[in-house]
């Protein structure tokens, strides 16, 4: 992660947590995540709900006086959680992330309807009922196309990933 | 004036009206858009969460195509696409390691990218290339008396900050002032988060954020909220009934893509701007614009 080493100069001022629109829902706020991470409590950091509640609004990143890219740090922690299978069981955030990337590889683009359908079936059965009125309006306005369009070069995305996986394996 | 154009995935579904109105509005301004050949998803926030180098490489496939297709800057309409593509440029410039890895991966599909394609948000192009005065001169229906809450969202000027302030953006304010609208320049939510994908993964959190946004717009007396991102638009518009249920409120605020309202001021027909695709009816906004 470019610039990742800056985490060493965090002075624990808490601007990140104070700027975070969802910190009130988190096990630990971003400031505590950095403290725990530096203290070597990687396991607890990666298992926290914090990383899955980051919306990528970048408020912390632009305000951090030490220039730490906190949003990028959250991405790094999500990647670790996925890599070592430390995601919360039945978690909605990790599922959404995975289905999104799957859709991109399958079609070359994210097919929103397929993504929502898959998410509904596996994580939130209640969604169609909660969202019925608006869903119907979106559908009749043509904003929910049922069929995905595949791009011509969709296989290129698999090849890009395969290449990078091979490079990573070589480096180990 | 001509640009390469990256619509983004939402522009084919929930955000269709953004794409349609962008093309119509740019047509009125005499700006030519050439859609990027066989573009792929930028990867958005999700791809960063799964694999880092892949996310840059997947985004860079688009930039490689753009570089080959023409010398024009790449015009992007979605905030998330804009930030993802611009961030890829920046990280490739900051790190030779990223630059080399991305080009290695692109090489596997016979592509290459030198890192120099300018990625531009459509608002940046309107305000800084076309110019608000030039746009103002083309107005046929001034937006006199229309009170606009400019909603920029997060990944508009954060974290890049290339063309506007990360905390208190003003580009869209200036644009609508030039069109004669009354802009709520101190709209409290202008650069706050709508919750994004969290609307599906932790609904109560995202509803609270949207409630604050809607309340800020209502307190400011907004006739319409204008957005520059399809995810913001979807959450702030489509979830008003859910917000009302959760907070006992009664919001029924029209929400438009900014391109739709600019298009109206430039004399485009509401149908051409896909205004009928909005969930909260915008008829009263259209009717209130002096002929």
Interface residues (C-beta under 8 A of the other chain):
Chain A: X1 X2 X3 X21 X22 X25 X52 X53 X55 X56 X57 X58 X59 X61 X62 X69 X71 X72 X75 X76 X78 X79 X82 X92 X93 X96 X97 X98 X100 X101 X103 X104 X108 X109 X110 X111 X112 X113 X116 X119 X124 X127 X130 X131 X133 X134 X137 X138 X141 X142 X143 X144 X145 X149 X151 X152 X153 X154 X156 X157 X159 X160 X161 X162 X163 X164 X167
Chain B: X9 X10 X12 X13 X14 X15 X16 X17 X38 X39 X40 X41 X43 X44 X45 X46 X47 X48 X49 X50 X51 X52 X53 X54 X57 X58 X61 X83 X91 X94 X95 X97 X98 X101 X104 X105 X106 X107 X108 X109 X111 X154 X155 X158 X159 X161 X166 X167 X192 X193 X195 X196 X197 X198 X200 X201 X202 X203 X205 X206 X209 X238 X239 X241 X242 X276 X277 X278 X279
